[in-house]
Amino acid sequence: MFKDDYDETKGWSAAKLYSEAKSNLVNRNYSEAIKLYTKLEARYPYGRFAQQAQIELAYAHYKDSEPALAISAANRFIKMHPNHPNVDYVYYLKGLANFNEDLGILGFVGNQDMTERDPKGAVDSFDAFKELVNRYPDSKYTPDAVARMKYLVNALASHEVHVARYYLKRGAHVAAVNRAQFALATYPQAPANEEGLVILVKSYDALGMKELRDDAERIMVRNFPDSPYLKGRAPGRKTSWWEIWNW
């Protein structure tokens, strides 16, 4: 039995390999583009074609729904070419790959809220975008990175608040306090902290920590004076406003 190891690309120049890989990439034939970029880098590891192939290989993996491989390729490029004129794009691509690694981050899969899923991809995405913004504030990719970071901040805060709510429901009030406090300290501007403060008030009340409960309530009133959670907060009311909120 004979093995057919014929390779039509044998003897192709770096320019030829790059041209064919690029053509496949443009035509959305990502798997073939990945093969050709990989061959180009292996045969011609030095020079401008190899460097550009490394960038486009990361992009091809990203478009081929292989975020882990895209992130790996991006990290390798950043390590090898930290001063490359297009390294800002690679940081951006790394952020995108992490952003989409878990489709639950957008809340589209199985109607499952992103806050119920592992936030690792969101954390890594935020870190990649943050590095881009800090290193290259004038990059054309920075405005979109900033917008995504704002989304991620509230998504991550929402995750912590979701966990705090989970503990509150089960009467694990110390754990609920810890997670709510973490969200408030780590993501101080996140809208999700409105509910986080409610959880703090309810948990401190359940623990009999009146002073801490009152402090949390004052912060709640000061920062979210129009919050729907504050309904029924009328003077002389026998039932405190936080006691009417159940999850």
N, C-alpha and C positions, 0 to 999 in steps of 0.2 A: 504494500500500500504506500503510495507516494503522497507526501504532504506538499500542498501548493503554497509556497511561501513567496509567491510573486508579489512585488510591491511596485506599482506603477510610478510611485514618487521617487524611486531610487534614482539618484543622480540629479534630482531637481536642485536648483540653486535656492539660496535663502529667499531671494526676491520672488521666485516662482511659488515656493511653498507659502509664503506670506500672502501673495496675491490670491491663490486658490482658497486659503483659509479665510481670508477676508470676504471673498465672494460668497462662501458658504455661510459666514456669519450674517452678512447682509440679507441673504435669502432665507434666514432663520433655520438653516440646517445645522443646528448647534452641535450635534454629536459629531458630524464630519469635520466641522470647524475645529472642535476640540482635538480630534485626532491629528489634524494637520499642524495646528499650533504646537502640539506636544512634540511632533516629529521635528519641526523647525527648531525648537529650543534644544532638543537633544543633539541635532546634527550641527547646528550653528549657534552655540551658546553665547557668543559674543557679538556685539554690534547692534545697530539700531533696530534691525528686524526682530532680533531676539527679545529686546526690551519691550517693543510694542506688542509682540506676540504674547508676552507674559501678562500685560494689561488686558489684552483682548481675550486671553484664555480665561481670566477671572470673570470677565463680563459674560463670556459664552456659558460658563458654568452657572452663573447667576440666572441667565435667561433660560437655561436648560433645567431649571428648578433643582439645582444642586447647590444649595446655599453653603453647606459645609465645605465643599470643594472650592467654591468661589472665595470664601473667607480665607481658606488655607492659601490659595494662590495670591490673594491680596496681601496677606501677611508676609509671604515670601518675597513679593516684589518690594514691599516697604523696607524689609530688612536688607535686601540687596541693593536697592536704589533709593536711599532716604532723601537724596537731593534731586531726584529726577523732576523735571519741570511739570510733569503730569501726576506727581504723587498725590496731590490734593484730590484728584479724581479717584484715585485708588482708595483713599480714606473714605470718600463719599460712597463708593461702591461697596466697601466693607460694611458701612453703616446700613446701606440698603439691603444687603444680603442678610444681615442680622435682623433687620426690621421685618423682613418677610419670612424669616426662617420658621416661625410658628404662625400660621395663618390665623390662629385664634386671636392674635394681637389686634386684628381688625374686626373681630367678632363675627366672621362670616361662616365659620365652620360649625355645623351642628347646633347653631344658636347658642353656643357656649361663650359666655362672657370671657374676654381676655383676662379679667381679674381673677378668674378661676383657674388659670393656667400658669405653668412655670414661667416666671418673668425673666429667665436668664437671657433669652434672645433680645428682649427689650433693654436690659441693662447693658449688654454688649453693644447693641446698636447705639444707645445713648453715648456710651464711652467713645465709640468711633466717630460719631458726629461731633462730639465735644472736642476731640483731638483735632479734627479738621478745622473747627471754628477757632480754636486757640492758636493753631499753627499758621493757618491761612485765612485770616479774617477778611481778606479782599478777594478770595476765590469766588468764582461765579457759582460754585456749588454751595457756598456758605448760607445764603438766604434760605434755601430749601432745607438745609440741614438744621437751621435754627427752628424753622417751623415744625419739623419732625420732632425735634427735641422737646418742644413745648407739648406736643401731643404725648410723647413718651413720659414726660414728667407726671402728667395727670394719670396716665395709664398705670405707671408704677405706684403712684400714691393710691390709686383705686384698688390695686392688688393688695396693698397692705391693709387698707380699710376693709376690704372684703374678708381678709383673714381675721381682722379684729372683730368684725361682725359675727363671724363663725364662732369665735371663742365666746363672745357675749351671749349668743343664743344658748350655748351649752353651759353657761354659768362659770366659765373659766375667766373670771374678771381680771385677775392679775395679768394673764396672758393677753387679754383684750386691751388692757391699758398699755402694755409694752408695745404691741403692734401699732396702736393708734398714735402713741408718742413718737415712735420711729417715723411714721408717715409725716407727722407735723414737723419734726426736726429735720428730716432729710429733704422733704418737698414742701417747704413752707408756703409757697404761693399756689399750690394745687387746689382747684375747686373741690376735689374729693375730700379735703380736710374739713369741710362743713360737717359731713357725716362723722368724720373721725372725732371731732369735738363732742358730738352728741354721744358717741360711744364712751368717750372719756367721762362725761358727766354721769351717764347711767352706771358705768362700772364703778366709779368712785362712790356713788351713792349706795350701790349694792355692797361695797366693801366697808361702808360706814365712815368713809374719809370725807367728812363734811367740808373741811377747809379746801381740800384739793378739788372737791366737786364744785364748790362755789367759785374757785379760781377758774376752773375750766368753763363754767357757765358765763363768767364775766368776759372771758376771751371770745366765747361763742357770740355773745350779744354784741360785743364791740366789732367783731370782724364780719359777722353775718346778721346784721340787724333785721333784714327782711326775710330771713330764712323761714320756710314753711314749718320747720321743726319747732319754731317758737310760737306757733299758734296756741292760744289758750294760756299765754303767759300773763294773765291779768292779775292785778293786785288782789289779795284776799282769796284767790282761788285755792281750794283745799288740795286739789291734785296738781302737783308740779308738772310743768310742761313736758319734761323728759319722761314722765311716767305714762304718758298717753301714746308714746311711740313704741310700737312693737314690731319686731321683724319675724 
